């Protein structure tokens, strides 16, 4: 059902872990297995007597929901909760984890993004720089120099001048 909490080392990861513990520890937990992913992991909806854990994680901004191919009542509910969390800038969607400018060091303004298959960076002067958002909860990073970005394994985005 495409619900993903941030990795523990990324922005919001510790908070997501703490919220998940609050929701499930010492409670009966029920799984509705939907399918196996390509790594043979079970993709499931998770419930306690208080309701859907997936939904509560998304509602609070502790996890993100990516659209899937289903139009089940659960997926529609997750989509609605995800949009609301984004609009309200909760959790991973807050300025702490989703940034257009570097709040810690405004002078380090090179945006490093992790795509599905590669890591790339944009700097002021790149065609789409102003549209790029740094999502720290996904592992995106800020850099002070192009050299720092390249040292971290990022390549210059296609629409950036030399």
C-alpha positions as CSV (number, residue, x, y, z in Angstrom):
1,X,0.0,0.0,0.0
2,X,3.0,2.3,-0.5
3,X,3.3,3.7,3.0
4,X,6.9,4.5,3.9
5,X,8.3,5.9,7.1
6,X,11.7,7.6,6.9
7,X,14.8,5.6,7.6
8,X,16.0,6.1,11.2
9,X,19.0,8.2,10.2
10,X,16.9,10.6,8.1
11,X,14.9,13.5,9.2
12,X,11.8,12.3,11.0
13,X,13.1,8.8,11.4
14,X,13.3,8.8,15.1
15,X,10.0,10.4,15.5
16,X,8.4,7.9,13.2
17,X,9.9,5.0,15.2
18,X,8.6,6.5,18.4
19,X,5.1,7.0,17.0
20,X,5.0,3.5,15.7
21,X,6.0,2.1,19.1
22,X,3.3,4.2,20.7
23,X,0.7,2.8,18.3
24,X,1.6,-0.9,18.5
25,X,3.7,-1.8,21.5
26,X,1.9,-4.1,24.0
27,X,-1.2,-4.2,21.8
28,X,-2.6,-6.9,19.6
29,X,-1.6,-6.3,16.0
30,X,-3.4,-7.6,12.9
31,X,-2.1,-7.7,9.4
32,X,-4.0,-7.7,6.1
33,X,-1.4,-8.9,3.6
34,X,-2.0,-7.3,0.3
35,X,0.9,-8.7,-1.8
36,X,4.6,-9.5,-1.8
37,X,7.0,-6.9,-3.2
38,X,9.9,-7.7,-5.5
39,X,12.1,-8.5,-2.4
40,X,9.4,-11.0,-1.2
41,X,8.5,-8.7,1.7
42,X,4.8,-8.7,2.7
43,X,3.1,-5.4,1.9
44,X,0.3,-5.2,4.5
45,X,-2.2,-3.0,6.1
46,X,-1.6,-3.0,9.9
47,X,-4.3,-2.7,12.5
48,X,-4.7,-2.6,16.3
49,X,-8.0,-2.5,18.1
50,X,-7.8,1.4,17.8
51,X,-7.7,1.2,14.0
52,X,-5.4,1.4,11.0
53,X,-1.7,2.0,12.0
54,X,-0.9,2.9,8.3
55,X,-3.5,5.6,8.4
56,X,-2.4,7.0,11.7
57,X,1.2,7.2,10.6
58,X,0.3,9.0,7.4
59,X,-2.2,11.4,9.2
60,X,0.4,12.5,11.6
61,X,3.1,13.1,8.9
62,X,5.2,10.2,10.3
63,X,5.0,8.3,7.0
64,X,4.4,9.2,3.4
65,X,1.9,7.5,1.1
66,X,2.7,7.1,-2.6
67,X,-0.1,6.5,-4.9
68,X,-0.7,2.9,-5.9
69,X,-2.7,1.2,-8.6
70,X,-5.7,0.5,-6.4
71,X,-8.8,2.4,-5.8
72,X,-9.7,0.6,-2.6
73,X,-11.4,2.4,0.2
74,X,-8.1,2.1,2.2
75,X,-6.0,3.7,-0.6
76,X,-8.4,6.5,-1.0
77,X,-8.4,7.2,2.7
78,X,-4.6,7.1,2.8
79,X,-4.4,9.5,-0.2
80,X,-6.8,12.0,1.6
81,X,-4.8,11.7,4.8
82,X,-1.5,12.3,3.0
83,X,-2.7,15.4,1.2
84,X,-4.0,16.8,4.5
85,X,-0.7,16.1,6.3
86,X,1.1,17.9,3.4
87,X,-1.2,20.9,3.5
88,X,-0.8,21.2,7.3
89,X,2.9,20.7,7.1
90,X,2.9,17.9,9.7
91,X,6.0,15.8,10.5
92,X,8.1,15.0,7.5
93,X,6.3,17.7,5.6
94,X,7.3,20.4,8.1
95,X,10.0,22.9,7.4
96,X,12.4,20.8,9.4
97,X,12.3,17.9,6.9
98,X,11.0,19.5,3.6
99,X,12.9,22.6,2.6
100,X,13.3,25.1,-0.3
101,X,16.1,26.9,1.5
102,X,18.7,25.6,3.9
103,X,17.6,26.7,7.4
104,X,20.7,25.6,9.2
105,X,23.2,27.2,6.8
106,X,21.7,29.5,4.1
107,X,25.2,29.9,2.5
108,X,25.1,26.2,1.6
109,X,22.4,26.3,-1.1
110,X,23.3,23.4,-3.3
111,X,20.3,21.0,-3.4
112,X,21.2,17.3,-3.5
113,X,18.3,15.0,-4.4
114,X,18.1,11.3,-4.4
115,X,16.0,9.9,-7.3
116,X,15.0,6.3,-7.8
117,X,18.1,5.4,-9.8
118,X,20.6,8.2,-9.3
119,X,21.6,11.2,-7.1
120,X,21.8,14.6,-8.6
121,X,22.4,18.2,-7.4
122,X,21.2,21.6,-8.5
123,X,22.7,25.0,-7.7
124,X,21.5,28.6,-8.2
125,X,21.5,29.1,-12.0
126,X,20.2,25.7,-12.8
127,X,17.1,25.9,-14.9
128,X,14.7,24.2,-12.3
129,X,16.6,25.2,-9.1
130,X,13.6,27.2,-7.7
131,X,11.3,24.2,-8.2
132,X,13.6,21.7,-6.4
133,X,12.7,20.8,-2.9
134,X,15.1,19.1,-0.5
135,X,13.2,16.3,1.3
136,X,15.5,15.4,4.1
137,X,13.3,12.5,5.2
138,X,14.2,10.8,1.9
139,X,17.9,11.4,2.3
140,X,18.2,14.5,0.2
141,X,21.0,16.8,1.4
142,X,22.3,20.4,1.3
143,X,25.9,21.1,0.1
144,X,28.2,24.1,0.2
145,X,30.1,23.3,-3.0
146,X,29.6,21.3,-6.1
147,X,32.7,19.4,-5.1
148,X,31.1,18.4,-1.8
149,X,28.1,17.1,-3.7
150,X,30.2,15.1,-6.1
151,X,32.3,13.7,-3.3
152,X,29.0,12.4,-1.8
153,X,28.1,10.7,-5.0
154,X,25.8,13.2,-6.6
155,X,26.1,14.3,-10.2
156,X,25.2,17.7,-11.7
157,X,21.6,17.9,-12.9
158,X,21.1,18.0,-16.7
159,X,19.7,21.5,-16.9
160,X,22.6,23.2,-15.0
161,X,25.1,25.4,-16.8
162,X,28.8,24.6,-16.7
